[in-house]
Structure formats: structure tokens, C-alpha cells
Amino acid sequence: MKDSTKKKIRHFVVIVVGCIAAYIVFNVKGGGIEESLAGAALGVVLVALSFWWSWPTDDEMEEKNPGYKQRKKDELVSRWEEPKPEPLSPELTELAEKIRKKLK
């Protein structure tokens, strides 16, 4: 997916969630603690969404930091290609079996 499409989707989600949150907060009845909690929740949601709104896309990060996309791709690949642990030596295997038997 292109970054411009990602940004449009991000903005759409932010606007929709913000409108839903504002609608819920302004329709809370009863006052008191419920209204205060709803207002606080709206504030938290809007702050988080404002950070997400302004978060740079991969293309923008590539402009600022050349090689960003390749590093990101390399990190994703390296997570999946973790080295497999070497088998234990026979002495350690024997010791582990003795400990396992004692624990039972």
C-alpha cells in the first residue's frame, strides 16, 4: 500500500474515532464522575490520535533518513531468522535429566 493511501486512511480513522468519542462524551448524562471520566477519556483519545495523525509515513522518513526503508526491512527479516540454539553437550543433558528427576 502506498504511503499516501496509508496517510488518507489514518486521517479518516482519526476523524471518525474523534467524532464518535466526542458524540459519546457530549451525550453522557448524569454529570459527576461519569462526565469527568468521559471527558478525560476523550482527551486521552484525542492526544493519542493527534500523535498518530502527525506521525511520519515511511516515505517521509526515507526523505529525512536515507536508507530507512531498507533498515526497517532488514530488521523485520532479522527477527524471523533467529539462530537456532545448539544442542546441549552430553554432560549438560545428563545433569538436566538428574535435576528433572530430583524435582519430580
C-alpha positions in Angstrom: 0.0 0.0 0.0 1.3 3.4 -0.9 2.2 5.9 1.9 -0.3 8.5 0.6 -3.1 5.9 0.9 -1.9 5.0 4.4 -2.0 8.6 5.3 -5.5 9.1 4.0 -6.7 6.0 5.8 -5.0 7.3 9.0 -6.7 10.7 8.7 -10.1 9.1 8.1 -9.7 6.8 11.1 -8.7 9.7 13.3 -11.6 11.9 12.2 -14.2 9.1 12.7 -12.9 8.0 16.1 -12.7 11.6 17.2 -16.3 12.3 16.2 -17.5 9.1 17.9 -15.6 9.9 21.0 -17.0 13.5 21.1 -20.5 12.3 20.5 -20.3 9.8 23.3 -18.8 12.4 25.7 -21.4 15.0 24.9 -24.3 12.6 25.4 -23.2 11.3 28.8 -25.9 12.2 31.2 -25.8 12.2 35.0 -22.9 14.6 35.5 -20.5 14.0 38.3 -17.8 11.3 37.9 -19.2 9.8 34.7 -18.9 13.1 32.8 -15.4 13.7 34.2 -14.2 10.3 33.2 -15.7 10.6 29.7 -14.0 14.0 29.3 -10.7 12.6 30.4 -11.1 9.6 28.1 -11.8 11.9 25.2 -8.7 13.9 26.0 -6.5 10.8 26.1 -8.0 9.6 22.8 -7.6 12.9 21.0 -4.0 13.3 22.2 -3.1 9.8 21.0 -4.8 10.4 17.7 -3.1 13.7 17.2 0.3 12.0 17.6 -0.8 9.3 15.2 -2.1 11.9 12.7 1.3 13.7 12.6 3.4 10.5 12.7 5.6 10.4 9.5 5.0 7.8 6.9 7.8 5.6 5.6 8.3 7.8 2.5 8.6 10.9 4.7 11.1 9.1 7.0 13.1 8.0 3.9 13.4 11.6 2.8 14.8 12.6 6.3 16.9 9.5 6.8 18.1 7.8 3.6 18.1 4.1 3.9 15.3 4.0 6.4 13.1 1.6 4.4 15.9 -0.8 3.8 16.9 -0.8 7.5 13.3 -1.4 8.5 13.0 -4.2 6.0 16.3 -5.8 7.3 15.0 -5.6 10.9 11.8 -7.4 10.0 13.8 -10.1 8.2 16.3 -10.5 11.0 13.6 -11.1 13.6 12.4 -14.2 11.7 15.8 -15.6 11.1 17.0 -16.0 14.7 19.7 -18.5 15.1 18.6 -21.9 16.4 20.2 -22.9 19.8 22.9 -25.5 19.7 22.1 -28.8 21.3 23.4 -29.3 24.9 26.5 -31.3 25.4 26.0 -34.8 26.7 27.2 -33.8 30.2 24.7 -31.0 30.4 21.9 -33.2 29.1 22.7 -35.8 31.8 22.8 -33.1 34.5 19.5 -31.7 33.3 17.9 -35.2 33.5 19.2 -35.7 37.1 17.8 -32.3 38.2 14.5 -33.1 36.5 14.3 -36.5 38.3 15.1 -34.8 41.7 12.4 -32.2 41.1 9.8 -34.9 40.5 
